[in-house]
Amino acid sequence: MRAARALIGIDQRKLAELCGLSLPTIQRMEASDGVVRGNVDSLMKLVTALEAAGIELIGDNVPSTTGGRGVRLRPVPSTATG
């Protein structure tokens, strides 16, 4: 979560606003050791907000430069103008 926030330049408070979650919830989730812990609804809100902000979550065994889990910014699609 910390890496994702750093990539898009936001703090925990802004992430809480984007997710519609409380700041203490974000703090608890980010303090999780290893896997982010939270209820399914909160995790889905978090994932949706991060993806909407341009974060691509990388799962195990998904092609990445290192082969592990992580985050990266998705390429911004070019817009065709006429």
Beta strands, then each sheet from edge to edge (+ up, - down):
strand 1: 55-58
strand 2: 70-73
sheet 1: 1+ 2-
end
